[in-house]
Amino acid sequence: MNMQYQLGQAGARMAWECRRLAARGLALAGWAGVAAAVCAVLAAGAWHSRQQAAVQLAQLQARQQDKPPVPLVQVPVDDARSRLHAFDSALKPVQEAPQVVEDLLALAAAEGLVLQRGQYRLQDDSAGSFTRYRLSLPVVGTAPAVNNFVAAALRRHRMLALEALQYKRQQSDSLQLETRMEWVLLVQAPAGGVR
């Protein structure tokens, strides 16, 4: 505030001095002196504006430094452990993975999808202490049947995830699609690692 007051006084004094000199200088210096005085007034105005901007910037920086830093959100350890325990308890034993595959095949057949040769493999996740059962299921059928099958499978199996879905149509007017689905079923790690 004190600096603004001083800047205001300096600007007022400079304007008064310019007016006084202009009145005296017009008689002594002519139009060239008046032009110089006008330039001096414009320069003083620009200087004053720049000083005000510097003061405002300094005040803004001071306010920013006074603010406390944004606190980091931390999940309580007990909450994280309880969520991890809930995840682990939702995993099915690896021995139940073939039953899930049979259920998926039954769901596909119920939607009128024709399953071609599928591929299945286990993938251990030692850091997560669980196993991924990867399924690649190519099917042939209509788009609504494929969509219904995917929705039913995801509703029925909580630990099943659809990673990729690729459609291929032989002819542009054909209703039948060749669809490749990449699924991941999360199951408990088998005792002794992946077989």
Contacts in CASP RR format, 6 or more apart in sequence:
PFRMAT RR
TARGET T0000
AUTHOR 0000-0000-0000
METHOD contacts of the structure
MODEL  1
MNMQYQLGQAGARMAWECRRLAARGLALAGWAGVAAAVCAVLAAGAWHSR
QQAAVQLAQLQARQQDKPPVPLVQVPVDDARSRLHAFDSALKPVQEAPQV
VEDLLALAAAEGLVLQRGQYRLQDDSAGSFTRYRLSLPVVGTAPAVNNFV
AAALRRHRMLALEALQYKRQQSDSLQLETRMEWVLLVQAPAGGVR
3 55 0 8 1.000
4 52 0 8 1.000
4 55 0 8 1.000
7 48 0 8 1.000
7 51 0 8 1.000
7 52 0 8 1.000
7 55 0 8 1.000
8 48 0 8 1.000
10 48 0 8 1.000
11 44 0 8 1.000
11 45 0 8 1.000
11 48 0 8 1.000
14 41 0 8 1.000
14 44 0 8 1.000
15 41 0 8 1.000
15 44 0 8 1.000
18 37 0 8 1.000
18 40 0 8 1.000
18 41 0 8 1.000
18 44 0 8 1.000
21 37 0 8 1.000
22 34 0 8 1.000
22 37 0 8 1.000
25 33 0 8 1.000
25 34 0 8 1.000
25 37 0 8 1.000
26 33 0 8 1.000
26 34 0 8 1.000
29 36 0 8 1.000
88 129 0 8 1.000
88 130 0 8 1.000
88 188 0 8 1.000
90 158 0 8 1.000
90 159 0 8 1.000
91 130 0 8 1.000
91 159 0 8 1.000
91 186 0 8 1.000
91 187 0 8 1.000
91 188 0 8 1.000
92 100 0 8 1.000
92 159 0 8 1.000
92 187 0 8 1.000
92 188 0 8 1.000
93 187 0 8 1.000
93 188 0 8 1.000
94 122 0 8 1.000
94 131 0 8 1.000
94 133 0 8 1.000
94 187 0 8 1.000
94 188 0 8 1.000
94 189 0 8 1.000
94 190 0 8 1.000
96 187 0 8 1.000
97 133 0 8 1.000
97 185 0 8 1.000
97 187 0 8 1.000
100 133 0 8 1.000
100 157 0 8 1.000
100 160 0 8 1.000
100 185 0 8 1.000
101 120 0 8 1.000
101 135 0 8 1.000
103 156 0 8 1.000
103 157 0 8 1.000
104 135 0 8 1.000
104 137 0 8 1.000
104 153 0 8 1.000
104 183 0 8 1.000
105 115 0 8 1.000
107 149 0 8 1.000
107 152 0 8 1.000
107 153 0 8 1.000
107 156 0 8 1.000
108 115 0 8 1.000
108 137 0 8 1.000
108 139 0 8 1.000
108 149 0 8 1.000
109 115 0 8 1.000
111 145 0 8 1.000
111 146 0 8 1.000
111 148 0 8 1.000
111 149 0 8 1.000
111 152 0 8 1.000
112 141 0 8 1.000
112 145 0 8 1.000
113 139 0 8 1.000
113 140 0 8 1.000
113 141 0 8 1.000
113 145 0 8 1.000
113 146 0 8 1.000
113 149 0 8 1.000
114 139 0 8 1.000
114 140 0 8 1.000
114 141 0 8 1.000
115 137 0 8 1.000
115 138 0 8 1.000
115 139 0 8 1.000
116 138 0 8 1.000
116 139 0 8 1.000
116 140 0 8 1.000
117 138 0 8 1.000
118 135 0 8 1.000
118 136 0 8 1.000
118 137 0 8 1.000
118 138 0 8 1.000
119 135 0 8 1.000
119 136 0 8 1.000
120 133 0 8 1.000
120 134 0 8 1.000
120 135 0 8 1.000
120 136 0 8 1.000
121 133 0 8 1.000
121 134 0 8 1.000
122 131 0 8 1.000
122 132 0 8 1.000
122 133 0 8 1.000
122 134 0 8 1.000
122 190 0 8 1.000
122 194 0 8 1.000
122 195 0 8 1.000
123 131 0 8 1.000
123 132 0 8 1.000
123 133 0 8 1.000
123 134 0 8 1.000
123 194 0 8 1.000
124 131 0 8 1.000
124 132 0 8 1.000
124 189 0 8 1.000
124 193 0 8 1.000
124 194 0 8 1.000
125 131 0 8 1.000
125 132 0 8 1.000
125 189 0 8 1.000
126 189 0 8 1.000
129 189 0 8 1.000
130 186 0 8 1.000
130 187 0 8 1.000
130 188 0 8 1.000
130 189 0 8 1.000
131 186 0 8 1.000
131 187 0 8 1.000
131 188 0 8 1.000
131 189 0 8 1.000
131 190 0 8 1.000
131 193 0 8 1.000
131 194 0 8 1.000
132 184 0 8 1.000
132 185 0 8 1.000
132 186 0 8 1.000
132 187 0 8 1.000
133 184 0 8 1.000
133 185 0 8 1.000
133 186 0 8 1.000
133 187 0 8 1.000
134 182 0 8 1.000
134 183 0 8 1.000
134 184 0 8 1.000
135 181 0 8 1.000
135 182 0 8 1.000
135 183 0 8 1.000
135 184 0 8 1.000
135 185 0 8 1.000
136 180 0 8 1.000
136 181 0 8 1.000
136 182 0 8 1.000
136 183 0 8 1.000
137 180 0 8 1.000
137 181 0 8 1.000
137 183 0 8 1.000
138 178 0 8 1.000
138 179 0 8 1.000
138 180 0 8 1.000
138 181 0 8 1.000
139 146 0 8 1.000
139 149 0 8 1.000
139 178 0 8 1.000
139 179 0 8 1.000
139 181 0 8 1.000
140 176 0 8 1.000
140 177 0 8 1.000
140 178 0 8 1.000
140 179 0 8 1.000
141 175 0 8 1.000
141 176 0 8 1.000
141 177 0 8 1.000
141 179 0 8 1.000
142 175 0 8 1.000
142 176 0 8 1.000
142 177 0 8 1.000
143 167 0 8 1.000
143 175 0 8 1.000
143 177 0 8 1.000
146 165 0 8 1.000
146 167 0 8 1.000
146 177 0 8 1.000
146 179 0 8 1.000
150 162 0 8 1.000
150 165 0 8 1.000
150 181 0 8 1.000
153 160 0 8 1.000
153 162 0 8 1.000
153 183 0 8 1.000
154 160 0 8 1.000
154 162 0 8 1.000
157 185 0 8 1.000
159 185 0 8 1.000
159 186 0 8 1.000
159 187 0 8 1.000
160 183 0 8 1.000
160 184 0 8 1.000
160 185 0 8 1.000
160 186 0 8 1.000
161 183 0 8 1.000
161 184 0 8 1.000
161 185 0 8 1.000
161 186 0 8 1.000
162 181 0 8 1.000
162 182 0 8 1.000
162 183 0 8 1.000
163 182 0 8 1.000
163 183 0 8 1.000
163 184 0 8 1.000
164 180 0 8 1.000
164 181 0 8 1.000
164 182 0 8 1.000
165 179 0 8 1.000
165 180 0 8 1.000
165 181 0 8 1.000
165 182 0 8 1.000
166 179 0 8 1.000
166 180 0 8 1.000
167 177 0 8 1.000
167 178 0 8 1.000
167 179 0 8 1.000
168 177 0 8 1.000
168 178 0 8 1.000
168 179 0 8 1.000
168 180 0 8 1.000
169 176 0 8 1.000
169 177 0 8 1.000
169 178 0 8 1.000
170 176 0 8 1.000
170 178 0 8 1.000
END
